[in-house]
Amino acid sequence: MSEALLDRKEVCKRIGFSHTFVYKEMREGRFPKHRKIGNRSRWLESEVDDWIRSQ
């Protein structure tokens, strides 16, 4: 069973912050890392949801 993947637009919509915030927090180790699929970035839905709950 594969896990749902979110694109950048969906991640930003769910967390209520811009993509600039997402990448800054990733660099600082405070937001889940994306997975590269081809030339696209995707985040695991469960990791984003865990981050939301921890805030």
N, CA, C and O atoms as a GROMACS GRO file, in nm:
protein
  220
    1MET      N    1   0.085  -0.118   0.000
    1MET     CA    2   0.000   0.000   0.000
    1MET      C    3   0.089   0.124   0.000
    1MET      O    4   0.171   0.142   0.090
    2SER      N    5   0.074   0.209  -0.100
    2SER     CA    6   0.158   0.328  -0.108
    2SER      C    7   0.094   0.443  -0.030
    2SER      O    8  -0.028   0.451  -0.014
    3GLU      N    9   0.180   0.529   0.016
    3GLU     CA   10   0.135   0.642   0.096
    3GLU      C   11   0.107   0.763   0.007
    3GLU      O   12   0.173   0.781  -0.096
    4ALA      N   13   0.010   0.844   0.047
    4ALA     CA   14  -0.027   0.962  -0.031
    4ALA      C   15   0.087   1.063  -0.032
    4ALA      O   16   0.154   1.085   0.070
    5LEU      N   17   0.107   1.124  -0.147
    5LEU     CA   18   0.209   1.228  -0.164
    5LEU      C   19   0.140   1.361  -0.192
    5LEU      O   20   0.038   1.366  -0.261
    6LEU      N   21   0.196   1.467  -0.138
    6LEU     CA   22   0.142   1.602  -0.156
    6LEU      C   23   0.239   1.686  -0.236
    6LEU      O   24   0.360   1.678  -0.217
    7ASP      N   25   0.186   1.768  -0.326
    7ASP     CA   26   0.272   1.862  -0.397
    7ASP      C   27   0.289   1.989  -0.314
    7ASP      O   28   0.224   2.006  -0.210
    8ARG      N   29   0.375   2.077  -0.360
    8ARG     CA   30   0.407   2.199  -0.284
    8ARG      C   31   0.283   2.285  -0.258
    8ARG      O   32   0.266   2.338  -0.149
    9LYS      N   33   0.199   2.298  -0.358
    9LYS     CA   34   0.078   2.379  -0.343
    9LYS      C   35  -0.011   2.324  -0.232
    9LYS      O   36  -0.063   2.400  -0.150
   10GLU      N   37  -0.030   2.192  -0.230
   10GLU     CA   38  -0.114   2.130  -0.128
   10GLU      C   39  -0.052   2.141   0.011
   10GLU      O   40  -0.122   2.165   0.109
   11VAL      N   41   0.081   2.124   0.019
   11VAL     CA   42   0.150   2.140   0.149
   11VAL      C   43   0.127   2.280   0.203
   11VAL      O   44   0.089   2.297   0.319
   12CYS      N   45   0.149   2.380   0.120
   12CYS     CA   46   0.132   2.520   0.163
   12CYS      C   47  -0.012   2.548   0.205
   12CYS      O   48  -0.035   2.618   0.303
   13LYS      N   49  -0.107   2.493   0.132
   13LYS     CA   50  -0.249   2.511   0.166
   13LYS      C   51  -0.278   2.449   0.302
   13LYS      O   52  -0.348   2.510   0.384
   14ARG      N   53  -0.227   2.330   0.327
   14ARG     CA   54  -0.255   2.261   0.454
   14ARG      C   55  -0.192   2.330   0.574
   14ARG      O   56  -0.253   2.338   0.680
   15ILE      N   57  -0.070   2.381   0.557
   15ILE     CA   58  -0.001   2.439   0.672
   15ILE      C   59  -0.025   2.589   0.687
   15ILE      O   60   0.000   2.646   0.793
   16GLY      N   61  -0.075   2.653   0.581
   16GLY     CA   62  -0.105   2.795   0.588
   16GLY      C   63   0.017   2.886   0.578
   16GLY      O   64   0.014   2.999   0.625
   17PHE      N   65   0.124   2.835   0.516
   17PHE     CA   66   0.246   2.914   0.497
   17PHE      C   67   0.291   2.904   0.352
   17PHE      O   68   0.246   2.817   0.278
   18SER      N   69   0.380   2.994   0.313
   18SER     CA   70   0.430   2.999   0.176
   18SER      C   71   0.535   2.891   0.151
   18SER      O   72   0.587   2.829   0.244
   19HIS      N   73   0.565   2.870   0.022
   19HIS     CA   74   0.669   2.773  -0.013
   19HIS      C   75   0.805   2.819   0.038
   19HIS      O   76   0.891   2.736   0.068
   20THR      N   77   0.826   2.950   0.049
   20THR     CA   78   0.952   3.002   0.104
   20THR      C   79   0.969   2.955   0.248
   20THR      O   80   1.078   2.914   0.287
   21PHE      N   81   0.863   2.960   0.326
   21PHE     CA   82   0.866   2.912   0.464
   21PHE      C   83   0.898   2.763   0.467
   21PHE      O   84   0.981   2.719   0.547
   22VAL      N   85   0.833   2.686   0.381
   22VAL     CA   86   0.854   2.540   0.378
   22VAL      C   87   1.001   2.508   0.355
   22VAL      O   88   1.059   2.430   0.430
   23TYR      N   89   1.062   2.568   0.253
   23TYR     CA   90   1.201   2.536   0.221
   23TYR      C   91   1.298   2.587   0.328
   23TYR      O   92   1.398   2.522   0.356
   24LYS      N   93   1.269   2.702   0.386
   24LYS     CA   94   1.353   2.753   0.495
   24LYS      C   95   1.349   2.658   0.614
   24LYS      O   96   1.453   2.625   0.670
   25GLU      N   97   1.230   2.615   0.652
   25GLU     CA   98   1.215   2.523   0.765
   25GLU      C   99   1.279   2.387   0.734
   25GLU      O  100   1.334   2.324   0.824
   26MET      N  101   1.272   2.342   0.610
   26MET     CA  102   1.340   2.217   0.571
   26MET      C  103   1.490   2.231   0.591
   26MET      O  104   1.555   2.141   0.646
   27ARG      N  105   1.546   2.343   0.545
   27ARG     CA  106   1.692   2.364   0.560
   27ARG      C  107   1.732   2.365   0.706
   27ARG      O  108   1.841   2.319   0.741
   28GLU      N  109   1.646   2.418   0.792
   28GLU     CA  110   1.674   2.426   0.936
   28GLU      C  111   1.643   2.295   1.009
   28GLU      O  112   1.668   2.284   1.128
   29GLY      N  113   1.588   2.197   0.936
   29GLY     CA  114   1.556   2.068   0.997
   29GLY      C  115   1.428   2.067   1.078
   29GLY      O  116   1.407   1.978   1.161
   30ARG      N  117   1.341   2.166   1.054
   30ARG     CA  118   1.218   2.177   1.133
   30ARG      C  119   1.092   2.139   1.054
   30ARG      O  120   0.981   2.148   1.105
   31PHE      N  121   1.110   2.096   0.930
   31PHE     CA  122   0.997   2.055   0.847
   31PHE      C  123   1.040   1.931   0.770
   31PHE      O  124   1.157   1.919   0.733
   32PRO      N  125   0.947   1.838   0.744
   32PRO     CA  126   0.983   1.715   0.672
   32PRO      C  127   1.047   1.743   0.537
   32PRO      O  128   1.009   1.836   0.466
   33LYS      N  129   1.145   1.662   0.503
   33LYS     CA  130   1.213   1.673   0.374
   33LYS      C  131   1.121   1.622   0.262
   33LYS      O  132   1.041   1.531   0.283
   34HIS      N  133   1.134   1.683   0.146
   34HIS     CA  134   1.057   1.637   0.031
   34HIS      C  135   1.127   1.519  -0.035
   34HIS      O  136   1.244   1.491  -0.009
   35ARG      N  137   1.054   1.451  -0.120
   35ARG     CA  138   1.108   1.345  -0.204
   35ARG      C  139   1.104   1.397  -0.347
   35ARG      O  140   1.006   1.457  -0.389
   36LYS      N  141   1.211   1.374  -0.420
   36LYS     CA  142   1.214   1.414  -0.560
   36LYS      C  143   1.162   1.299  -0.644
   36LYS      O  144   1.212   1.186  -0.636
   37ILE      N  145   1.062   1.328  -0.725
   37ILE     CA  146   1.008   1.231  -0.820
   37ILE      C  147   1.020   1.296  -0.956
   37ILE      O  148   0.941   1.384  -0.992
   38GLY      N  149   1.119   1.252  -1.031
   38GLY     CA  150   1.153   1.322  -1.154
   38GLY      C  151   1.206   1.459  -1.116
   38GLY      O  152   1.300   1.469  -1.036
   39ASN      N  153   1.149   1.564  -1.171
   39ASN     CA  154   1.191   1.699  -1.134
   39ASN      C  155   1.091   1.766  -1.040
   39ASN      O  156   1.091   1.888  -1.025
   40ARG      N  157   1.006   1.687  -0.977
   40ARG     CA  158   0.902   1.740  -0.889
   40ARG      C  159   0.928   1.703  -0.744
   40ARG      O  160   0.984   1.597  -0.715
   41SER      N  161   0.889   1.791  -0.654
   41SER     CA  162   0.902   1.767  -0.510
   41SER      C  163   0.768   1.721  -0.455
   41SER      O  164   0.664   1.778  -0.486
   42ARG      N  165   0.773   1.617  -0.374
   42ARG     CA  166   0.653   1.565  -0.309
   42ARG      C  167   0.685   1.535  -0.163
   42ARG      O  168   0.796   1.494  -0.129
   43TRP      N  169   0.585   1.556  -0.076
   43TRP     CA  170   0.598   1.529   0.067
   43TRP      C  171   0.503   1.417   0.103
   43TRP      O  172   0.394   1.406   0.046
   44LEU      N  173   0.544   1.333   0.198
   44LEU     CA  174   0.455   1.229   0.248
   44LEU      C  175   0.345   1.296   0.331
   44LEU      O  176   0.374   1.375   0.420
   45GLU      N  177   0.222   1.262   0.301
   45GLU     CA  178   0.108   1.321   0.372
   45GLU      C  179   0.119   1.298   0.522
   45GLU      O  180   0.090   1.388   0.601
   46SER      N  181   0.159   1.179   0.562
   46SER     CA  182   0.167   1.147   0.706
   46SER      C  183   0.270   1.234   0.777
   46SER      O  184   0.248   1.274   0.891
   47GLU      N  185   0.382   1.263   0.711
   47GLU     CA  186   0.484   1.348   0.773
   47GLU      C  187   0.436   1.492   0.788
   47GLU      O  188   0.463   1.556   0.890
   48VAL      N  189   0.366   1.541   0.688
   48VAL     CA  190   0.311   1.677   0.696
   48VAL      C  191   0.205   1.683   0.806
   48VAL      O  192   0.202   1.778   0.884
   49ASP      N  193   0.119   1.582   0.812
   49ASP     CA  194   0.016   1.579   0.916
   49ASP      C  195   0.078   1.572   1.055
   49ASP      O  196   0.030   1.636   1.148
   50ASP      N  197   0.185   1.494   1.070
   50ASP     CA  198   0.256   1.486   1.199
   50ASP      C  199   0.312   1.622   1.237
   50ASP      O  200   0.305   1.662   1.353
   51TRP      N  201   0.369   1.693   1.139
   51TRP     CA  202   0.425   1.826   1.166
   51TRP      C  203   0.314   1.921   1.211
   51TRP      O  204   0.332   1.998   1.306
   52ILE      N  205   0.199   1.916   1.144
   52ILE     CA  206   0.086   2.003   1.180
   52ILE      C  207   0.043   1.977   1.324
   52ILE      O  208   0.022   2.070   1.401
   53ARG      N  209   0.031   1.850   1.359
   53ARG     CA  210  -0.011   1.814   1.496
   53ARG      C  211   0.091   1.859   1.600
   53ARG      O  212   0.054   1.887   1.714
   54SER      N  213   0.217   1.865   1.563
   54SER     CA  214   0.322   1.902   1.660
   54SER      C  215   0.332   2.052   1.683
   54SER      O  216   0.401   2.097   1.775
   55GLN      N  217   0.263   2.130   1.602
   55GLN     CA  218   0.272   2.276   1.614
   55GLN      C  219   0.178   2.331   1.718
   55GLN      O  220   0.174   2.452   1.740
   0.00000   0.00000   0.00000
